[in-house]
């Protein structure tokens, strides 16, 4: 809705704009080719209404690739006005777009901030479809941050809403994203389960493009598991769809993937599909696909010791790579030229506009004189308002910055040991550390996939949060460090914060308390005929290396044979039991009742002695 000013106030407002030089000039964008050739026209959007908000937001969105800084400036102006007008839909659009841009720029913390702010306003207007999209956007950000737990959490929340809408494509897309997360962490059963759900929905919707993605991903899953025959069956289906869509680039990629499988099982078929893929990529003009095919073919020739062919193919790969670089460089030069011409045009139009204003001022001089007193008073009010608004904005901004810093430090301390977090805050980096004696605990849920199929997405996420939350409280009680969760697996360790905390005995006590908690939950849920979780727990003690991986996406982790052996203890354990290694047993045997299981054959380790921990010898030492 547009708010019009009376003639006298309208003239005063124009004078204020002239004196403060705040002209809002924007280009008209056509055919999705924003600012490419020239600015067709400029408009004054003086009235502070929702139309001005939408216009500013649109211009900012079109500047997102041309000038990131300028795009943020326009978004900021649009949001200030939208908040003043209490225009919630405008605020939602602005923050959603800012979140998308931040993901493209790799600014994931900012992306989360904008998507959460967008979510808050969607909830206030009960926009369920919009809430689901915000959850999905947050899932994508956490997926890029390699935080699988939070990514799955938000995708499941989105799924719980969208599944009620009947939009099969959107539901299928979320199942596809969930499958991709589990595939990245080698959870092939969960990846395949989600892919199959997406597949049935895309078949129902006759969405061939997404069907092609699903077939390709299922093929990749089987190939990674070491089942090339099943992988080929799905990759061929992908190729059939790409052919029906007349998608030469997609078909080239499909044949390249098929060739990659045949590299492992059939030399002649591999060469055939590489040779079929190359002309398709050329026909499509897909240099990226062509470069990937030549790269894979070079590796194949090297593997076959056909070094002359490998050398020639690498030369073709290098030529395509140079062509891509040349094209990107030309685009960059063209963008700089476009930006220069755009700015030059804006300056010329601003000068012409200023001349028109001056001419109009001369024509209306007599009226300006009669209204001068009113204008002066109006200016004083405007300047006072601007100064007060600037002061309030700066004060709120500083308050927000302090709050965000405190939240950031708190988050860092929540995901890293205190010593490591302080080192990271102080120096901006950390160094890996060797620990001589750390007790590593693995806990894994029995039959998680089958349980997941019997529960709704919301109930599954709620139960996982309940169980893992209880585990967090237990290990905090005994001074242990949580390392990470991967799907239904839970990893923690004792001895990383010093010898006085998280001793092998503390780790074993925590494990027994976890099993006691699970047994109690099992009895309560069985009485109510509800699904419950049971876990195997394995513990091993020995030297590890611990540290933070990466420079942008911090992830604290531990490595070493001690960790691998602890995983084997869990793998060869039993439901409801705590299975420990011989070395751990030698440390804690005086304080715990244990049962020797004998020597058990473990792959890559031979015969390994294992013990079940039954109870604490002194009951008072353990509060259960």
Rosetta blueprint (number, residue, H / E / L):
1 X L
2 X L
3 X L
4 X L
5 X L
6 X L
7 X H
8 X H
9 X H
10 X H
11 X H
12 X H
13 X H
14 X H
15 X H
16 X H
17 X H
18 X H
19 X H
20 X H
21 X L
22 X L
23 X L
24 X L
25 X L
26 X L
27 X L
28 X L
29 X L
30 X L
31 X L
32 X L
33 X L
34 X L
35 X L
36 X L
37 X L
38 X L
39 X L
40 X L
41 X L
42 X L
43 X L
44 X L
45 X L
46 X L
47 X L
48 X L
49 X L
50 X H
51 X H
52 X H
53 X H
54 X H
55 X H
56 X H
57 X H
58 X H
59 X H
60 X H
61 X H
62 X H
63 X L
64 X L
65 X L
66 X L
67 X L
68 X H
69 X H
70 X H
71 X H
72 X H
73 X H
74 X H
75 X H
76 X H
77 X H
78 X H
79 X H
80 X H
81 X H
82 X H
83 X H
84 X H
85 X H
86 X L
87 X L
88 X H
89 X H
90 X H
91 X H
92 X H
93 X H
94 X H
95 X H
96 X H
97 X H
98 X H
99 X H
100 X H
101 X H
102 X H
103 X H
104 X H
105 X H
106 X L
107 X L
108 X H
109 X H
110 X H
111 X H
112 X H
113 X H
114 X H
115 X H
116 X H
117 X H
118 X H
119 X H
120 X H
121 X H
122 X H
123 X H
124 X H
125 X L
126 X L
127 X L
128 X H
129 X H
130 X H
131 X H
132 X H
133 X H
134 X H
135 X H
136 X H
137 X H
138 X H
139 X H
140 X H
141 X H
142 X H
143 X H
144 X H
145 X L
146 X L
147 X L
148 X H
149 X H
150 X H
151 X H
152 X H
153 X H
154 X H
155 X H
156 X H
157 X H
158 X H
159 X H
160 X H
161 X H
162 X H
163 X L
164 X L
165 X L
166 X L
167 X L
168 X H
169 X H
170 X H
171 X H
172 X H
173 X H
174 X H
175 X H
176 X H
177 X H
178 X H
179 X H
180 X H
181 X H
182 X H
183 X H
184 X H
185 X L
186 X L
187 X L
188 X H
189 X H
190 X H
191 X H
192 X H
193 X H
194 X H
195 X H
196 X H
197 X H
198 X H
199 X H
200 X H
201 X H
202 X H
203 X H
204 X H
205 X H
206 X L
207 X L
208 X H
209 X H
210 X H
211 X H
212 X H
213 X H
214 X H
215 X H
216 X H
217 X H
218 X H
219 X H
220 X H
221 X H
222 X H
223 X H
224 X H
225 X H
226 X L
227 X L
228 X H
229 X H
230 X H
231 X H
232 X H
233 X H
234 X H
235 X H
236 X H
237 X H
238 X H
239 X H
240 X H
241 X H
242 X H
243 X H
244 X H
245 X L
246 X L
247 X L
248 X H
249 X H
250 X H
251 X H
252 X H
253 X H
254 X H
255 X H
256 X H
257 X H
258 X H
259 X H
260 X H
261 X H
262 X H
263 X H
264 X H
265 X H
266 X L
267 X H
268 X H
269 X H
270 X H
271 X H
272 X H
273 X H
274 X H
275 X H
276 X H
277 X H
278 X H
279 X H
280 X H
281 X H
282 X H
283 X H
284 X H
285 X L
286 X L
287 X H
288 X H
289 X H
290 X H
291 X H
292 X H
293 X H
294 X H
295 X H
296 X H
297 X H
298 X H
299 X H
300 X H
301 X H
302 X H
303 X H
304 X L
305 X L
306 X L
307 X H
308 X H
309 X H
310 X H
311 X H
312 X H
313 X H
314 X H
315 X H
316 X H
317 X H
318 X H
319 X H
320 X H
321 X H
322 X H
323 X H
324 X H
325 X H
326 X H
327 X H
328 X H
329 X H
330 X H
331 X H
332 X H
333 X H
334 X H
335 X H
336 X H
337 X H
338 X H
339 X H
340 X H
341 X H
342 X H
343 X H
344 X H
345 X H
346 X H
347 X H
348 X H
349 X H
350 X H
351 X H
352 X H
353 X H
354 X H
355 X H
356 X H
357 X H
358 X H
359 X H
360 X H
361 X H
362 X H
363 X H
364 X L
365 X H
366 X H
367 X H
368 X H
369 X H
370 X H
371 X L
372 X H
373 X H
374 X H
375 X H
376 X H
377 X H
378 X H
379 X H
380 X H
381 X H
382 X H
383 X H
384 X H
385 X H
386 X H
387 X H
388 X H
389 X H
390 X H
391 X H
392 X H
393 X H
394 X H
395 X H
396 X H
397 X H
398 X H
399 X H
400 X H
401 X H
402 X H
403 X H
404 X H
405 X H
406 X H
407 X H
408 X H
409 X H
410 X H
411 X H
412 X H
413 X H
414 X H
415 X H
416 X L
417 X L
418 X H
419 X H
420 X H
421 X H
422 X H
423 X H
424 X H
425 X H
426 X H
427 X H
428 X L
429 X L
430 X L
431 X L
432 X L
433 X E
434 X E
435 X E
436 X E
437 X E
438 X E
439 X E
440 X E
441 X E
442 X E
443 X E
444 X E
445 X E
446 X L
447 X L
448 X H
449 X H
450 X H
451 X H
452 X H
453 X H
454 X L
455 X L
456 X L
457 X H
458 X H
459 X H
460 X H
461 X H
462 X H
463 X H
464 X H
465 X H
466 X H
467 X H
468 X H
469 X H
470 X H
471 X H
472 X H
473 X H
474 X H
475 X H
476 X H
477 X H
478 X L
479 X L
480 X L
481 X E
482 X E
483 X E
484 X E
485 X E
486 X E
487 X L
488 X L
489 X E
490 X E
491 X E
492 X E
493 X E
494 X E
495 X L
496 X L
497 X L
498 X L
499 X L
500 X L
501 X L
502 X L
503 X L
504 X H
505 X H
506 X H
507 X H
508 X H
509 X H
510 X H
511 X H
512 X H
513 X H
514 X H
515 X H
516 X H
517 X H
518 X H
519 X H
520 X H
521 X H
522 X H
523 X H
524 X H
525 X H
526 X H
527 X H
528 X L
529 X L
530 X L
531 X L
532 X L
533 X L
534 X L
535 X E
536 X E
537 X E
538 X E
539 X E
540 X E
541 X E
542 X E
543 X E
544 X E
545 X E
546 X E
547 X E
548 X E
549 X E
550 X L
551 X L
552 X L
553 X L
554 X L
555 X E
556 X E
557 X E
558 X E
559 X E
560 X L
561 X H
562 X H
563 X H
564 X H
565 X H
566 X H
567 X H
568 X H
569 X H
570 X H
571 X H
572 X L
573 X L
574 X L
575 X L
576 X L
577 X L
578 X E
579 X E
580 X E
581 X E
582 X H
583 X H
584 X H
585 X H
586 X H
587 X H
588 X H
589 X L
590 X L
591 X L
592 X E
593 X E
594 X E
595 X E
596 X E
597 X E
598 X E
599 X E
600 X E
601 X E
602 X E
603 X L
604 X L
605 X L
606 X E
607 X E
608 X E
609 X E
610 X E
611 X E
612 X E
613 X E
614 X E
615 X E
616 X E
617 X L
618 X L
619 X H
620 X H
621 X H
622 X L
623 X L
624 X L
